Amino acid sequence: MSTLIHSQIPFPPSCAPNTDRLSPYDGVSIQNGSSEPENAAGSITHVPGDPSISLLPDNVYNHLSHHLETVLLDELYEKLWIVAKKSSRNIDPLHTQKVKGRSIVPTEDPRLHLTWHPDRIYIKPIPVFLLNYEFWTTYLQPSTQNSSSGFDSSIAVGFLRSYALLVPHRLDFMLAKEAYLIPDDVSDWLQWSKFITHFRHLSDESVARRYHYGQLRISRLNWAIPHWSITSFVSRATMPLLFIFAVALSVPTDDPWFDGLSESGLQDIGRGFWVFSIAIILGWVALWALFLSIPIVTLVWQVSWGFAREKKRRARVFAA
């Protein structure tokens, strides 16, 4: 497995599927207040594949962030091992996804890329600009990432490395085309193979932390996201109990409907309401205790599963 030398683009210009020539903004045009750079013959003044995005650096970096950054998963990186296998190679090719009964769902949300349910997997299509060599040299070189507005090219490298694992065979390429995951700039399997092979053997040191993991199961991933409030859960569960208890306390024994009943009869009715309401409350508590125990048991199992996985992974690392 090779490590990308950060002064280099992962692929040579001869393998770039998109060959649009760019006319990016330079320092002179910005200082002069020019709204458009001079358009050289045959060149474009927008991001390849996105005519509405100019090549002004701030616009480009915002566009890259919108299409590729996974801020939430980066924040959860330190505890993802609890809910997922820490292996960047844990990505099934598209034909294997089909064999496992999963449909391929294209999504433009980078946070959903490679997340799955038992019956489907979400995959972000490749943006055209990642297929353009000149775009990489201009906006995805390490030298352009030193400023606060720059973009970390390891995110783009990791994203394309995931495609090297998703689409390693001709059949996978056909499935990717059917699902609109690969742009029309890539015309055939041979062109794709020549391009993507440069990403296939890159090490984890060359990619963003998100791509130290492969596929992420959404049902497990939800346990790592701090959105579930046990306080609100308990409050919603207890509101019906309080309502029933209030009804029991407000039995209108002085209502005309009870006229004619003896004192002992009224006491029997009141006692009956109390017994009934307490039985309902106890049943409700038992039911919610069961509902509450399910996520607690699942959480304990999930954490145990994560520790076991991490222990095995570290043992393999130390053995190597």
C-alpha positions as CSV (number, residue, x, y, z in Angstrom):
1,M,0.0,0.0,0.0
2,S,1.5,3.3,-1.0
3,T,1.5,6.7,0.7
4,L,0.7,9.7,-1.4
5,I,3.5,12.2,-1.6
6,H,1.6,15.4,-0.8
7,S,3.4,17.5,-3.4
8,Q,1.9,15.3,-6.1
9,I,-1.5,14.9,-7.7
10,P,-2.7,11.3,-7.3
11,F,-3.1,10.7,-11.0
12,P,-1.2,11.9,-14.1
13,P,-2.8,14.4,-16.6
14,S,-2.9,11.7,-19.3
15,C,-5.4,9.7,-17.1
16,A,-7.8,12.7,-16.3
17,P,-11.3,11.9,-17.7
18,N,-12.2,15.6,-17.8
19,T,-9.9,17.8,-19.9
20,D,-11.6,21.2,-19.6
21,R,-9.0,24.0,-19.5
22,L,-9.5,26.5,-16.7
23,S,-9.2,30.3,-16.6
24,P,-9.0,30.8,-12.9
25,Y,-8.9,34.1,-11.1
26,D,-5.4,35.4,-10.3
27,G,-4.3,38.0,-7.8
28,V,-4.1,40.7,-10.5
29,S,-7.7,40.3,-11.6
30,I,-9.0,40.3,-8.0
31,Q,-7.1,43.4,-7.1
32,N,-8.4,45.2,-10.2
33,G,-11.9,44.3,-9.2
34,S,-12.5,42.2,-12.3
35,S,-15.7,40.2,-12.0
36,E,-14.6,37.7,-14.7
37,P,-11.1,36.6,-15.7
38,E,-9.9,36.8,-19.2
39,N,-11.3,33.8,-21.0
40,A,-8.6,32.1,-23.0
41,A,-9.6,30.3,-26.2
42,G,-11.2,27.0,-25.4
43,S,-11.1,27.5,-21.6
44,I,-13.9,27.8,-19.0
45,T,-14.3,30.3,-16.1
46,H,-16.4,28.0,-13.9
47,V,-15.9,24.9,-11.9
48,P,-16.0,21.8,-14.2
49,G,-19.5,20.4,-14.2
50,D,-20.9,23.3,-12.3
51,P,-21.5,26.4,-14.5
52,S,-23.0,28.4,-11.7
53,I,-19.8,28.3,-9.6
54,S,-17.1,30.7,-10.7
55,L,-13.4,30.0,-10.2
56,L,-12.9,32.6,-7.5
57,P,-11.0,30.7,-4.8
58,D,-13.5,31.4,-2.0
59,N,-16.4,30.2,-4.2
60,V,-14.4,27.1,-5.1
61,Y,-13.5,26.2,-1.5
62,N,-17.0,26.7,-0.3
63,H,-18.2,24.5,-3.2
64,L,-15.7,21.8,-2.2
65,S,-16.8,21.9,1.4
66,H,-20.4,21.6,0.5
67,H,-19.8,18.6,-1.7
68,L,-17.2,16.7,0.2
69,E,-16.8,17.6,3.9
70,T,-18.2,15.3,6.6
71,V,-17.9,17.5,9.6
72,L,-20.2,15.4,11.9
73,L,-18.4,12.2,11.2
74,D,-15.0,13.9,11.7
75,E,-16.3,15.0,15.1
76,L,-17.4,11.5,16.0
77,Y,-14.1,9.9,14.7
78,E,-12.7,9.1,18.2
79,K,-15.8,7.0,19.0
80,L,-16.7,5.6,15.6
81,W,-14.9,2.4,16.5
82,I,-17.7,1.6,19.0
83,V,-20.3,1.4,16.2
84,A,-18.2,0.5,13.1
85,K,-15.4,-1.7,12.0
86,K,-12.2,0.5,11.7
87,S,-11.1,-0.7,8.3
88,S,-10.9,1.6,5.3
89,R,-11.2,-1.6,3.1
90,N,-14.6,-2.4,4.5
91,I,-16.4,-1.3,1.4
92,D,-18.3,-3.8,-0.7
93,P,-18.1,-3.5,-4.5
94,L,-21.4,-2.4,-6.1
95,H,-22.2,-5.9,-7.4
96,T,-21.8,-7.3,-3.9
97,Q,-24.2,-4.6,-2.6
98,K,-26.7,-6.0,-5.1
99,V,-26.0,-9.6,-4.0
100,K,-26.7,-8.6,-0.4
101,G,-30.1,-7.2,-1.5
102,R,-29.2,-3.5,-1.2
103,S,-30.4,-1.0,-3.7
104,I,-28.0,1.8,-4.7
105,V,-29.4,5.2,-3.8
106,P,-27.5,8.3,-5.2
107,T,-27.3,11.2,-2.8
108,E,-25.6,14.6,-3.0
109,D,-25.2,14.7,0.8
110,P,-21.5,13.8,1.5
111,R,-22.5,12.8,5.1
112,L,-24.6,9.9,3.8
113,H,-21.9,8.6,1.5
114,L,-21.3,4.9,2.2
115,T,-24.0,4.7,4.9
116,W,-26.4,1.8,4.6
117,H,-29.6,0.1,5.8
118,P,-30.1,-3.6,5.2
119,D,-32.0,-2.9,2.0
120,R,-30.1,0.1,0.6
121,I,-26.8,2.0,0.5
122,Y,-26.4,5.7,0.0
123,I,-23.5,6.7,-2.4
124,K,-22.6,10.2,-3.5
125,P,-21.9,10.6,-7.2
126,I,-18.4,11.7,-8.3
127,P,-18.3,15.5,-9.0
128,V,-17.0,16.3,-12.4
129,F,-14.3,18.7,-11.0
130,L,-12.5,15.7,-9.3
131,L,-11.8,14.3,-12.7
132,N,-10.0,17.4,-13.9
133,Y,-6.2,17.5,-13.5
134,E,-5.9,21.2,-13.8
135,F,-8.5,21.7,-11.1
136,W,-6.4,19.5,-8.7
137,T,-3.2,21.5,-9.4
138,T,-5.0,24.8,-8.9
139,Y,-7.3,24.1,-5.9
140,L,-6.3,20.8,-4.4
141,Q,-2.5,21.2,-4.0
142,P,-1.2,21.2,-0.5
143,S,0.3,24.7,-1.1
144,T,-3.3,26.1,-1.6
145,Q,-4.4,24.7,1.8
146,N,-2.2,26.8,4.0
147,S,-4.7,29.7,4.1
148,S,-7.8,29.6,6.3
149,S,-10.0,29.4,3.2
150,G,-8.2,26.4,1.7
151,F,-9.6,22.9,1.5
152,D,-8.0,19.7,2.7
153,S,-7.3,17.6,-0.4
154,S,-7.1,14.4,1.7
155,I,-10.9,14.5,1.8
156,A,-11.1,14.4,-2.0
157,V,-8.4,11.7,-2.1
158,G,-10.3,9.6,0.4
159,F,-13.6,10.0,-1.5
160,L,-12.1,8.8,-4.7
161,R,-10.3,5.9,-2.9
162,S,-13.7,4.8,-1.8
163,Y,-14.7,4.6,-5.4
164,A,-11.7,2.4,-6.2
165,L,-13.2,-0.1,-3.8
166,L,-16.8,0.4,-4.9
167,V,-16.1,0.1,-8.6
168,P,-13.2,-2.4,-9.2
169,H,-14.7,-4.5,-11.9
170,R,-16.4,-3.9,-15.3
171,L,-19.7,-5.1,-13.8
172,D,-19.4,-2.5,-11.0
173,F,-18.7,0.1,-13.6
174,M,-21.9,-0.7,-15.5
175,L,-23.9,-0.6,-12.2
176,A,-22.3,2.7,-11.3
177,K,-23.3,4.2,-14.7
178,E,-26.9,2.9,-14.3
179,A,-27.1,4.6,-10.9
180,Y,-25.6,7.9,-12.3
181,L,-22.7,7.7,-9.9
182,I,-20.0,8.3,-12.6
183,P,-20.2,11.3,-14.9
184,D,-20.5,11.1,-18.6
185,D,-16.9,12.4,-18.8
186,V,-15.9,8.8,-18.2
187,S,-16.9,7.2,-21.4
188,D,-15.9,3.5,-20.9
189,W,-14.4,0.9,-18.5
190,L,-10.9,1.3,-19.9
191,Q,-10.8,5.0,-19.2
192,W,-12.2,4.5,-15.7
193,S,-9.8,1.8,-14.9
194,K,-6.7,3.9,-15.9
195,F,-7.9,6.8,-13.8
196,I,-9.1,5.0,-10.6
197,T,-6.2,2.6,-10.2
198,H,-4.0,5.5,-8.9
199,F,-6.3,5.7,-5.8
200,R,-6.7,2.0,-5.1
201,H,-3.6,1.3,-3.1
202,L,-3.2,4.6,-1.2
203,S,-2.7,4.2,2.6
204,D,-4.8,5.7,5.3
205,E,-2.1,8.4,5.9
206,S,-3.1,9.8,2.5
207,V,-6.8,10.3,3.2
208,A,-9.1,12.2,5.6
209,R,-10.0,10.5,8.9
210,R,-13.6,9.8,7.7
211,Y,-12.1,7.4,5.2
212,H,-10.2,5.4,7.8
213,Y,-13.6,3.8,8.0
214,G,-15.6,2.2,5.1
215,Q,-19.3,1.5,5.2
216,L,-21.2,2.8,8.2
217,R,-24.5,1.2,9.2
218,I,-27.0,3.9,10.0
219,S,-28.8,2.1,12.7
220,R,-25.5,1.7,14.6
221,L,-24.2,5.2,13.7
222,N,-27.3,6.7,15.3
223,W,-26.0,5.5,18.7
224,A,-22.9,7.6,18.3
225,I,-24.8,10.8,17.5
226,P,-25.8,12.7,20.7
227,H,-29.3,13.5,19.6
228,W,-31.3,11.1,21.8
229,S,-32.3,12.7,25.1
230,I,-33.3,10.2,27.9
231,T,-34.8,13.1,29.8
232,S,-37.3,14.0,27.0
233,F,-37.9,10.3,26.5
234,V,-38.9,9.8,30.2
235,S,-41.0,13.0,30.2
236,R,-43.0,11.9,27.2
237,A,-43.5,8.5,28.9
238,T,-44.7,9.9,32.2
239,M,-47.2,12.5,30.9
240,P,-49.9,9.9,30.3
241,L,-49.3,8.5,33.8
242,L,-49.8,11.9,35.4
243,F,-53.0,12.4,33.4
244,I,-54.5,9.1,34.5
245,F,-53.5,9.8,38.1
246,A,-55.2,13.2,37.9
247,V,-58.4,11.6,36.6
248,A,-58.4,9.2,39.5
249,L,-58.0,12.0,42.1
250,S,-60.9,14.0,40.6
251,V,-63.7,11.4,40.6
252,P,-66.8,13.5,41.0
253,T,-68.5,11.5,43.8
254,D,-70.7,14.5,44.6
255,D,-72.2,14.6,41.1
256,P,-76.1,14.2,40.9
257,W,-75.5,10.9,39.1
258,F,-74.4,9.4,42.4
259,D,-77.5,10.6,44.3
260,G,-79.3,7.7,46.0
261,L,-76.1,5.8,46.7
262,S,-75.2,5.0,50.3
263,E,-72.0,6.3,51.8
264,S,-70.5,2.8,51.7
265,G,-71.5,2.6,48.0
266,L,-69.7,5.8,47.2
267,Q,-66.6,4.5,49.1
268,D,-66.7,1.3,47.0
269,I,-66.9,3.4,43.8
270,G,-64.0,5.6,44.9
271,R,-62.0,2.6,45.9
272,G,-62.7,0.9,42.6
273,F,-61.4,4.0,40.7
274,W,-58.3,4.0,42.8
275,V,-57.6,0.3,42.2
276,F,-58.3,0.6,38.5
277,S,-56.1,3.7,38.1
278,I,-53.2,2.2,40.1
279,A,-53.4,-1.0,38.0
280,I,-53.3,1.1,34.8
281,I,-50.3,3.1,36.1
282,L,-48.4,-0.1,37.2
283,G,-49.1,-1.6,33.8
284,W,-47.9,1.5,32.0
285,V,-44.8,1.7,34.1
286,A,-44.0,-2.0,33.3
287,L,-44.6,-1.3,29.6
288,W,-42.3,1.7,29.5
289,A,-39.7,-0.1,31.6
290,L,-39.6,-2.8,28.9
291,F,-39.4,-0.1,26.1
292,L,-36.5,1.6,28.0
293,S,-34.7,-1.6,28.6
294,I,-34.5,-2.4,24.9
295,P,-32.3,0.6,23.9
296,I,-30.2,0.2,27.1
297,V,-29.5,-3.5,26.3
298,T,-28.8,-2.5,22.7
299,L,-26.4,0.2,23.8
300,V,-24.5,-2.2,26.1
301,W,-24.3,-4.8,23.3
302,Q,-23.1,-2.2,20.8
303,V,-20.4,-0.9,23.2
304,S,-19.3,-4.5,23.9
305,W,-19.2,-5.2,20.1
306,G,-17.1,-2.2,19.6
307,F,-14.6,-3.1,22.3
308,A,-14.2,-6.6,21.0
309,R,-13.6,-5.3,17.4
310,E,-11.1,-2.7,18.6
311,K,-9.2,-5.3,20.7
312,K,-8.9,-7.6,17.7
313,R,-7.7,-4.7,15.5
314,R,-5.1,-3.6,18.0
315,A,-3.9,-7.2,18.4
316,R,-3.4,-7.5,14.6
317,V,-1.5,-4.1,14.6
318,F,0.8,-5.2,17.4
319,A,1.4,-8.6,15.8
320,A,2.4,-7.0,12.5
